[in-house]
Amino acid sequence: MKSKFDICIIGAGMAGATIAAYLAPKGIKIALIDQCFKEKKRIVGELLQPGAVLSLEQMGLLDLLQGFDAQAVDGYALIHGDQKTTIPYPNHFIGMGLHNGEFLQQIRASALANESVTKIHGKALQLLENDRQEIIGVSYREEHSSEIKTIHAPLTITSDGFFSNFRDDLSNNEKTVTSYFIGLILNDCDMPFPRHGHVFLSGPTPFICYPISSHEVRLLIDFPGELLPRKALLQAHLDANVTPYIPEIMRSSYDQAIKAGGFKVMPNHYMAANPIIRKGAVMLGDALNMRHPLTGGGLTAVFSDIQILSTHLLAMPDFYNTDLIHNKIEAYYRDRQNANANLNVLANALYGVMSNELLKTAVFKYLQCGGRNALESIAILAGLNRNHYSLIKQFFTLAIFGAYDLIRQGITKLPQAVKILFDAFSIIKPLAKNELSVSAVISDYFKK
């Protein structure tokens, strides 16, 4: 029996809404299901690196960044004590700072404006299977009537975010909490370097900020550990590890935000993609793969996944051949692993570096030198350089630079030089094991 839909998308968040907005104008019939279509307030997904902006442009969706006060970002500023340095994005690429919720509503409106998209307001309950254990759709509870209904489609995309209800069906993923972010909005805040993301390295814990509107700056403060901090502990953390290191130019806005309270706390996850490839279903976005948000690489990875999956799906003549759909899903999982490995490794490796006093100082000095190494590093961070060899080379060049810089200060620094090399290897090894293959790194060596 022919289905009414070609694709059922579970979750109208960034991943689900964007792939719907991209595929629907091409005549693909889509059911877009979500429990809530109201604007959400989030504290991450507010910085689009140039790689994410480029993906939107290539998909013809760049206009979705217009009309809601999104702000251009030209690069990064690093602040370590009384020293400061800036690193521009390469080749005049720009990033964008914005309100995640406002951006998502733009994307949803674009998707739902297509006649081929059916909006379904309800909670997805269970993936439907045929007698061959192939996924043929989803059951859901309709929001207004509470009635249990079903949707059938040749392909079901689960894109229901980092609290996905369908990982057990479609993956062997293991999710861990690496730390927490404390989020504040600083109103009418002057930053040391306008139109830049800022990384503050002076204190014992890293914190970052970037513009999200013409009069608002997002401040994200790391709280290490796996357990959700209590309010009193949060305040003590801010007082001891953040407030003394806020630049004077930002102090008034920061003090007002602290006084107003209402800051949000969210867990930072790491989850390597380990999908179970099942006929009729595919995972997309944070439901499949997560990395630490310190580098702002989340939307770069999401939009990259959408491009890769869509390219494979659009190469099909129709959605009647389920074997062909299955082949395309396999190709998507293979290609997206290669495309997003740098984003995943860098995000968690950089968090490890920023939490290590020796490596933190080394990375500041390394990037402060500028030149080719700084340019290549920022290109990887921006999502513009996906070459695996470049990532490994830059990471170990940084570690060797840090060790050499310590030895130059005297032979008494030799133990610290050895430690910096050991720490760097300890950080990168498990991440590389999860995300990279030796053959891919060697192959990329010849493409560099």
C-alpha positions in Angstrom: 0.0 0.0 0.0 1.4 3.4 -1.0 1.9 5.7 2.0 0.6 9.3 2.1 4.1 10.5 3.1 7.6 9.9 1.8 9.3 10.8 5.1 8.1 11.0 8.7 10.3 13.4 10.8 10.1 13.0 14.5 11.2 16.2 16.1 10.8 19.7 14.7 14.0 21.0 16.2 17.0 22.3 14.4 17.7 19.1 12.6 14.2 18.0 11.8 12.8 21.4 10.8 15.9 22.3 8.6 15.8 19.0 6.6 12.0 19.5 6.1 12.6 23.1 4.9 15.3 21.9 2.5 13.5 18.8 1.1 9.9 20.0 1.0 10.3 22.4 -1.9 11.6 19.5 -4.0 8.2 17.8 -3.8 8.9 15.3 -1.0 5.9 14.6 1.1 6.8 15.1 4.8 5.0 14.5 8.1 6.7 16.7 10.7 5.7 15.7 14.2 6.6 17.5 17.5 5.0 17.9 20.9 5.5 21.6 21.0 5.9 24.1 18.1 6.2 27.2 20.4 9.5 29.1 20.6 12.0 27.5 22.9 14.6 29.2 25.1 18.0 27.6 24.9 21.5 28.7 25.9 23.4 26.8 23.2 23.0 26.5 19.5 23.3 30.3 19.4 26.6 30.6 17.5 26.8 29.5 13.9 30.4 28.9 12.8 31.2 29.8 9.2 30.9 26.1 8.3 27.2 26.2 9.4 26.6 29.4 7.5 28.2 27.9 4.4 26.0 24.9 4.6 22.9 27.0 4.8 24.0 29.0 1.8 24.7 25.8 -0.2 21.2 24.5 0.7 19.6 27.8 -0.4 18.5 28.6 3.2 20.7 31.6 3.9 17.7 33.9 4.0 16.6 32.2 7.2 19.2 34.2 9.0 17.5 37.5 8.1 14.8 39.4 10.0 15.5 38.7 13.6 18.6 40.7 14.6 21.3 38.0 14.1 24.8 39.3 14.5 27.8 38.8 12.3 30.9 37.3 14.0 34.3 37.8 12.4 36.5 35.5 14.5 37.7 34.8 18.0 39.4 36.7 20.8 41.4 34.9 23.5 42.0 36.6 26.8 44.6 35.2 29.2 45.4 37.5 32.2 46.3 40.9 30.8 47.2 39.5 27.4 44.8 39.4 24.5 44.9 38.1 20.9 42.4 37.9 18.0 42.2 35.3 15.3 40.0 36.2 12.3 38.1 33.5 10.3 39.9 32.7 7.1 39.1 34.2 3.7 36.5 36.7 5.1 34.1 34.0 6.1 31.7 35.0 8.9 29.8 33.3 11.6 26.5 34.4 13.2 25.4 34.9 16.8 21.6 34.6 17.3 18.8 33.6 19.5 18.4 29.9 18.9 14.6 30.0 19.5 14.0 32.8 17.0 16.1 31.1 14.4 14.3 27.8 14.9 10.9 29.5 14.4 12.1 31.0 11.1 13.2 27.5 9.9 9.9 26.0 11.0 7.9 28.7 9.3 9.8 28.0 6.1 9.2 24.3 6.3 5.5 24.6 7.1 4.9 27.1 4.3 5.3 24.2 1.9 2.1 22.3 0.9 4.1 19.0 1.0 4.7 19.4 4.7 2.0 18.2 7.2 2.3 19.6 10.7 1.4 17.0 13.4 1.1 18.3 16.9 1.7 15.3 19.2 4.2 13.1 21.1 5.9 10.4 19.2 5.5 7.1 21.2 6.9 4.1 19.4 8.5 3.1 16.0 6.2 0.8 14.0 7.6 -2.4 12.6 6.4 -4.9 10.1 6.9 -8.7 10.5 10.5 -8.3 9.1 11.4 -5.9 11.8 11.6 -3.0 9.3 10.6 0.4 10.5 7.4 1.5 8.7 6.4 4.6 10.7 5.6 5.8 14.2 2.7 5.9 16.6 1.9 9.2 18.4 -0.5 10.7 20.9 -2.2 13.7 19.4 -1.8 16.8 21.6 -5.4 18.1 21.5 -7.4 14.9 21.6 -4.9 12.6 23.4 -5.9 10.0 20.8 -3.3 7.4 19.7 -2.6 7.6 16.0 -0.1 6.3 13.5 1.9 7.6 10.6 3.3 5.4 7.9 6.2 6.3 5.6 9.0 4.5 3.8 11.6 6.5 5.8 11.4 7.7 9.4 13.9 10.3 10.6 14.4 10.5 14.3 15.7 14.0 15.2 14.3 14.5 18.6 17.4 16.0 20.2 19.7 15.1 23.0 16.9 13.5 25.1 15.8 11.3 22.2 13.4 8.5 23.0 14.5 6.3 20.2 18.2 5.7 20.7 17.6 2.2 22.1 15.9 1.2 18.9 18.4 2.7 16.5 21.8 3.0 18.2 24.3 1.6 20.7 25.3 5.1 21.8 26.7 5.8 25.2 26.0 9.4 26.5 28.1 11.0 29.1 28.0 14.4 30.8 31.3 16.2 30.6 30.3 19.4 32.5 27.6 21.9 32.8 27.1 25.4 31.2 25.7 28.3 33.2 24.1 30.7 30.8 23.6 34.4 31.3 22.4 37.2 29.0 24.3 40.4 29.4 22.3 43.4 28.2 23.8 46.4 26.5 27.3 44.8 27.0 30.4 46.2 25.4 32.8 43.3 24.6 36.6 43.8 24.4 36.4 43.0 20.7 33.1 43.6 18.9 31.9 41.1 16.4 34.0 38.3 18.0 33.5 35.3 20.1 35.5 35.5 23.2 37.3 32.8 25.2 38.4 33.7 28.7 41.4 31.7 30.0 42.4 33.7 33.0 40.5 31.8 35.7 40.5 28.2 36.8 37.4 27.4 34.6 36.9 28.5 30.9 34.0 30.8 30.0 33.0 32.2 26.6 30.8 35.0 25.3 29.5 36.2 21.9 26.7 38.5 20.6 23.3 37.1 20.1 21.5 40.3 19.2 22.3 44.0 18.7 22.0 44.6 22.4 22.6 41.2 24.0 25.7 39.1 24.7 25.5 35.4 25.7 27.9 34.4 28.5 28.5 30.7 29.0 30.4 29.6 32.1 31.7 26.0 32.5 31.0 24.1 35.7 33.0 20.9 35.7 31.7 17.6 36.9 28.9 15.1 36.1 26.4 16.2 38.8 24.0 19.1 38.5 25.3 21.8 40.8 23.0 23.2 43.5 22.2 26.9 43.5 24.5 27.8 46.4 27.3 25.9 44.8 26.7 27.8 41.5 26.9 31.1 43.2 30.1 30.2 45.0 31.6 29.0 41.7 30.8 32.3 40.0 32.1 34.4 42.9 35.4 32.5 43.1 36.2 31.4 39.5 34.4 33.9 37.2 33.6 37.3 38.7 37.3 38.2 39.4 38.2 37.6 35.7 35.4 39.5 34.0 36.9 42.4 32.0 36.1 45.8 33.3 34.4 46.8 30.1 31.8 44.0 30.7 31.6 44.3 34.5 28.5 46.5 34.8 26.4 44.3 32.5 27.7 41.2 34.2 26.8 42.5 37.7 23.3 43.4 36.6 22.8 39.9 35.1 24.0 38.3 38.3 21.8 40.5 40.4 18.7 39.7 38.2 19.4 36.0 38.6 17.5 33.6 36.4 20.5 32.0 34.8 20.0 28.7 33.1 22.0 25.6 33.6 22.3 22.8 31.1 24.4 19.6 30.8 27.2 19.3 28.2 27.2 15.9 26.6 29.6 13.8 24.6 28.1 10.9 22.6 30.0 9.3 19.7 27.7 8.0 16.9 27.2 4.3 17.0 24.1 3.7 15.0 22.3 0.4 14.4 21.4 0.5 10.7 17.8 -0.6 10.4 15.7 -0.6 7.3 13.3 2.3 7.2 14.8 4.6 9.8 17.7 7.0 10.3 19.0 9.2 13.1 19.9 12.9 12.6 21.4 15.6 14.8 21.8 15.4 18.6 19.7 12.2 18.7 22.7 10.6 16.9 25.8 12.4 18.0 26.8 15.1 20.5 30.0 17.0 21.4 30.9 19.6 24.0 29.4 23.0 22.9 32.6 25.0 23.8 33.5 25.3 20.1 30.0 26.1 18.8 30.3 23.2 16.4 26.8 21.7 17.0 24.9 23.4 14.2 27.8 22.9 11.9 27.5 19.2 12.4 23.7 19.2 12.2 23.6 21.1 8.9 26.4 19.0 7.5 24.4 15.8 8.4 21.4 17.3 6.6 23.3 18.1 3.5 24.8 14.6 3.3 21.6 12.7 4.0 19.6 15.0 1.6 22.2 14.5 -1.1 21.7 10.7 -0.9 17.9 10.9 -0.7 17.6 13.3 -3.6 19.6 11.0 -5.8 16.7 8.5 -5.6 14.0 8.5 -8.3 11.3 8.0 -5.6 10.7 6.5 -2.2 9.1 3.2 -3.4 12.4 1.2 -3.3 13.0 0.4 0.3 16.3 -1.5 -0.5 17.6 1.7 -2.2 16.6 3.8 0.8 18.5 1.4 3.0 21.6 1.7 0.9 21.4 5.5 1.1 21.1 5.3 4.9 24.3 3.2 5.0 26.1 5.7 2.8 24.9 8.6 4.9 26.2 7.1 8.1 29.6 6.4 6.5 29.9 9.9 4.9 28.8 11.9 8.0 31.3 10.1 10.2 34.1 11.2 8.0 32.7 14.8 7.6 32.1 15.4 11.3 35.0 13.7 13.0 37.0 16.9 13.3 34.2 18.8 14.9 33.6 16.0 17.4 37.3 15.5 18.3 38.1 19.2 18.5 35.2 20.1 20.7 36.0 17.6 23.4 39.8 17.9 23.0 39.6 21.7 23.3 37.5 21.4 26.5 40.2 19.1 27.9 42.9 21.6 26.9 41.0 24.5 28.5 40.7 22.6 31.7 44.4 21.9 31.9 46.6 24.8 33.1 49.7 23.9 31.2 47.9 23.2 27.9 45.7 26.2 28.3 48.7 28.5 28.5 50.3 26.7 25.6 47.3 27.1 23.3 47.1 30.8 24.0 50.8 31.3 23.2 50.6 29.1 20.2 47.7 31.0 18.7 49.2 34.3 19.7 52.0 33.6 17.3 49.6 33.8 14.4 50.7 32.7 11.0 49.8 29.4 9.3 49.2 27.4 12.4 46.7 29.8 13.8 45.0 30.1 10.5 44.7 26.3 10.1 43.5 25.9 13.7 40.7 28.5 13.3 39.7 26.9 10.0 39.2 23.6 11.8 37.2 25.3 14.6 35.1 27.1 12.0 34.1 23.9 10.3 35.9 24.9 7.1 38.7 22.4 7.3 37.5 18.8 7.7 41.0 17.2 7.0 41.7 14.7 9.7 45.5 14.9 9.3 45.3 18.7 9.8 43.6 18.2 13.1 46.0 15.6 14.4 49.0 17.6 13.2 47.8 20.8 14.8 47.0 19.1 18.2 50.5 17.6 18.5 52.2 20.7 17.1 50.5 22.6 19.9 51.7 20.1 22.5 55.3 20.1 21.2 55.2 23.9 21.1 54.1 24.0 24.8 56.8 21.5 25.9 59.5 23.4 24.0 58.3 26.7 25.5 58.6 25.2 29.0 62.1 23.8 28.4 63.3 27.2 27.1 62.4 28.6 30.6 64.9 26.2 32.2 65.8 22.6 32.8 63.6 22.7 36.0 60.6 22.8 33.7 61.4 19.5 32.1 58.9 17.5 34.3 56.2 19.9 33.2 57.2 19.6 29.6 56.9 15.8 29.8 53.5 16.2 31.6 52.1 18.5 28.8 53.0 15.9 26.2 51.5 13.1 28.3 48.3 15.1 29.0 47.8 16.0 25.3 48.1 12.3 24.3 45.7 11.3 27.1 43.1 13.8 25.9 43.3 13.0 22.2 43.7 9.2 22.3 40.1 8.2 23.4 38.5 10.8 21.1 40.5 9.7 18.1 39.7 6.1 18.8 36.0 6.9 18.8 35.9 9.3 15.9 38.9 8.7 13.5 40.5 5.8 11.6 44.2 5.5 10.9 43.4 5.0 7.2 41.3 8.2 7.1 44.1 10.2 8.7 46.7 8.7 6.3 44.4 9.4 3.3 43.9 13.0 4.4 47.7 13.4 4.7 47.9 13.2 0.9 45.0 15.6 0.5 46.4 18.3 2.7 
